[in-house]
Amino acid sequence: AAAAGAQLVALPELCWWRGPGHRYRDHAVAVPGPFTDHLGSIAARYRIHLAAGTVLEAAPEGRCYNTALLFGPDGRLLARYRKIHLFDVAIEGGPQARESERIAPGEAVVAVETELGVLGLAICYDLRFPELFRRLADRGVEVVLLPSAFTRHTGRAHWQLLLRARAVEDQCYVVAPGLIGPMENGTPTFGHSMVVDPWGRVVARLRTEEGIATAPVDLERLHRIREQLPALAHRRLAG
């Protein structure tokens, strides 16, 4: 990706390890720590902004945080976001999950100003909560980074629909790398990494294969959309 000119590289949720929940604490890393130093060195080597998927970070009561990390092209850790909304579901004919049994929820909304624009962080199930994305928009976010591991069952029904909705509602780019292959319990993930622009167009995508999807992020176009259709400024019920 860097050789092709990418300035921002984004990886999926749980891309470093996706083993059984009872071993999450065994694979938790310190943030910052040796593993994040290694990720930072990769960003520095290729002079890229690296949205390094998510890592497991030790939390109280024997649980972990599901933590997204963003590194700058000098290798510095620019932002850390702990997943707020946890996937506790029992869907008939679909996934059964209790993410909260092994993952503790984060609390902070995270946005950071970079030379590429204002970047916001969210993770997977957060996509279903428009209030988080609106909080990011209120902080001036232009690009939301959304590492994900959507299930095949929910992804077929909702993944692209929700990505386009969040991009249009908040007039931002959504960069959504999606994990492929089965989870440790056999649940198939959906993949279908994509980039959606502020008009709701899918400007890059993969399907269920490993690969690299690239797209330009045109902030001038983003601001033209916000000026010509100033929906964020027209809100009457914000509070």
C-alpha atoms as one frame of an Amber mdcrd trajectory, in Angstrom:
protein
   0.000   0.000   0.000   2.774   2.423   0.885   4.597   1.573  -2.338   1.436
   2.538  -4.223   1.463   5.944  -2.542  -0.902   5.394   0.380  -0.503   7.938
   3.183  -2.994   6.224   5.499  -3.167   2.442   5.909  -6.015   0.908   7.926
  -6.279  -2.669   9.229  -9.289  -4.638  10.572 -10.450  -5.318  14.101  -8.677
  -8.207  15.886  -6.238  -8.549  12.999  -3.325  -9.450  15.286  -4.988 -12.256
  17.246  -8.509 -13.720  17.284  -8.256 -16.723  19.587 -10.705 -17.912  22.266
 -12.088 -15.407  24.736 -10.734 -17.193  27.811  -7.213 -16.464  26.544  -7.705
 -12.770  25.809  -5.819 -11.678  28.925  -2.890 -13.872  27.904  -2.588 -11.856
  24.713  -3.199  -8.388  26.163  -0.499  -5.828  25.433   0.595  -2.670  27.202
  -0.357   0.592  25.483   2.186   2.045  25.086   4.583  -0.882  25.270   6.883
  -3.106  23.208   4.204  -4.245  20.743   2.931  -0.729  20.093   6.547   0.403
  19.696   6.864  -2.251  16.986   3.729  -0.986  15.240   5.056   2.551  15.448
   8.298   1.436  13.848   6.319   0.028  10.901   4.547   3.364  10.450   7.878
   5.187  10.611   9.595   2.792   8.210   6.997   3.398   5.519   6.254   7.026
   6.470   2.527   6.358   6.734  -0.287   7.015   9.131  -1.134   3.529  10.382
  -4.560   2.696  11.803  -3.327  -0.585  13.219  -6.586  -2.462  13.675  -7.275
  -3.321  17.308  -5.270  -4.884  20.100  -6.305  -6.359  23.426  -5.369  -4.113
  26.340  -5.663  -5.264  29.964  -8.694  -3.867  31.841 -10.019  -4.323  35.398
 -11.840  -7.448  36.610  -9.937  -9.812  34.352 -11.308  -8.342  31.132  -9.602
  -6.488  28.272 -10.280  -3.371  26.282 -10.669  -3.765  22.519  -8.410  -0.884
  21.559  -7.873   0.840  18.209  -4.519   2.526  17.658  -3.401   5.264  15.269
   0.264   5.992  14.587   1.816   8.909  12.738   4.484   8.705  10.025   7.146
   9.455  12.634   6.072   6.364  14.587   4.377   8.224  17.419   1.141   6.886
  18.888  -1.342   9.622  17.979  -4.555   8.153  19.377  -5.943   5.235  21.353
  -9.659   4.426  21.338 -11.306   1.755  23.482 -14.448   0.268  21.951 -17.508
   1.717  23.686 -20.396  -0.426  22.405 -20.096  -4.169  23.010 -21.637  -6.904
  20.863 -24.010  -8.752  23.215 -26.601 -10.355  20.931 -28.688 -13.472  20.445
 -29.934 -13.376  16.855 -32.236 -16.160  15.719 -30.436 -18.059  12.989 -27.399
 -15.838  13.459 -24.632 -14.964  15.886 -24.820 -15.507  19.621 -22.270 -13.339
  21.412 -21.493 -11.815  24.807 -18.555  -9.558  24.104 -18.962  -7.922  27.513
 -17.951 -11.165  29.239 -14.359 -10.633  28.126 -14.229  -7.004  26.934 -14.729
  -3.919  29.111 -16.343  -0.857  27.492 -14.366   2.287  26.886 -15.777   5.713
  27.650 -13.902   8.356  25.654 -14.785   9.671  22.198 -11.507  10.053  20.303
 -10.628  12.459  17.500  -7.196  13.715  16.505  -5.972  16.400  14.131  -3.337
  15.165  11.695  -1.675  16.426   8.543  -4.223  14.315   6.621  -7.225  15.947
   8.313  -9.195  15.350  11.483  -9.484  11.606  12.081 -11.946   9.890  14.398
 -11.893   6.345  15.727 -14.691   3.813  16.180 -14.826   0.001  16.128 -17.250
  -2.439  14.451 -20.490  -2.532  16.521 -20.061   1.205  17.214 -21.329   1.625
  13.647 -24.888   1.049  14.875 -24.806   4.063  17.205 -25.192   7.303  15.238
 -24.769   9.415  18.356 -21.093   8.423  18.520 -20.537   9.484  14.926 -22.368
  12.749  15.550 -20.104  13.415  18.541 -17.166  12.873  16.212 -18.674  15.241
  13.642 -19.094  17.867  16.352 -15.345  17.594  16.928 -14.667  18.356  13.282
 -13.895  14.811  12.171 -13.480  14.423   8.421 -12.507  10.744   8.257 -13.773
   8.010  10.581 -11.577   4.928  10.871 -13.687   1.858  11.656 -11.751  -1.410
  12.051 -14.360  -4.155  12.072 -15.134  -7.866  12.272 -18.812  -7.873  11.261
 -20.418 -11.293  11.143 -21.536 -12.617   7.773 -25.151 -12.781   8.980 -25.389
  -9.138  10.070 -22.997  -7.893   7.416 -25.109  -9.114   4.514 -28.078  -7.218
   5.878 -26.593  -4.058   7.330 -22.884  -3.415   6.682 -22.969  -1.273   3.542
 -26.304   0.280   4.539 -24.910   1.516   7.860 -21.577   2.658   6.441 -23.295
   4.773   3.816 -25.785   6.136   6.339 -23.057   7.252   8.761 -21.051   8.843
   5.944 -24.068  10.760   4.622 -25.417  11.779   8.039 -22.120  13.211   9.206
 -20.764  14.239   5.805 -17.482  12.437   6.328 -15.411   9.652   4.856 -15.735
   6.270   6.530 -12.766   3.933   6.132 -13.931   0.468   7.169 -11.471  -2.440
   6.924 -13.326  -5.698   7.572 -11.875  -8.924   8.957 -12.219 -12.071   6.822
 -12.285 -15.728   7.825 -13.956 -17.412  10.812 -13.766 -16.266  14.408 -12.447
 -18.692  17.029 -15.965 -20.072  17.635 -16.529 -20.701  13.936 -18.679 -17.621
  13.292 -17.878 -16.451   9.756 -16.942 -12.813   9.342 -18.179 -10.684   6.462
 -15.099  -8.930   5.116 -16.152  -6.439   2.431 -13.706  -3.721   3.434 -14.758
  -0.425   1.934 -14.280   3.314   1.831 -17.388   5.495   1.621 -17.285   9.189
   0.752 -19.399  12.008   2.275 -22.000  11.677  -0.497 -22.500   8.007   0.325
 -20.579   6.639  -2.652 -18.547   3.489  -2.141 -15.214   4.590  -3.607 -13.218
   1.436  -2.828 -14.099  -2.076  -1.746 -12.938  -5.631  -1.347 -15.208  -8.639
  -1.004 -14.220 -11.724   0.972 -10.624 -11.972  -0.187  -7.433 -10.641   1.321
  -6.266  -7.583  -0.531  -5.694  -3.858  -0.591  -8.413  -1.357  -1.435  -7.238
   2.179  -2.154  -9.121   5.427  -2.603  -8.339   9.151  -2.586  -9.709  11.167
   0.321 -10.727  14.518  -1.164 -11.185  16.960   1.709 -11.934  19.832  -0.663
 -14.910  17.871  -1.966 -15.961  17.068   1.598 -16.031  20.752   2.501 -17.911
  21.637  -0.697 -20.576  19.104   0.281 -20.789  20.574   3.778 -21.064  24.100
   2.355 -23.620  23.281  -0.339 -25.757  21.018   1.856 -25.085  22.335   5.382
 -27.131  19.723   7.203 -24.827  19.714  10.223 -25.394  23.455  10.656 -29.174
  23.102  10.175 -29.744  20.911  13.210 -32.538  22.097  15.499 -32.518  19.320
  18.101 -28.797  19.152  18.865 -27.943  19.189  22.523
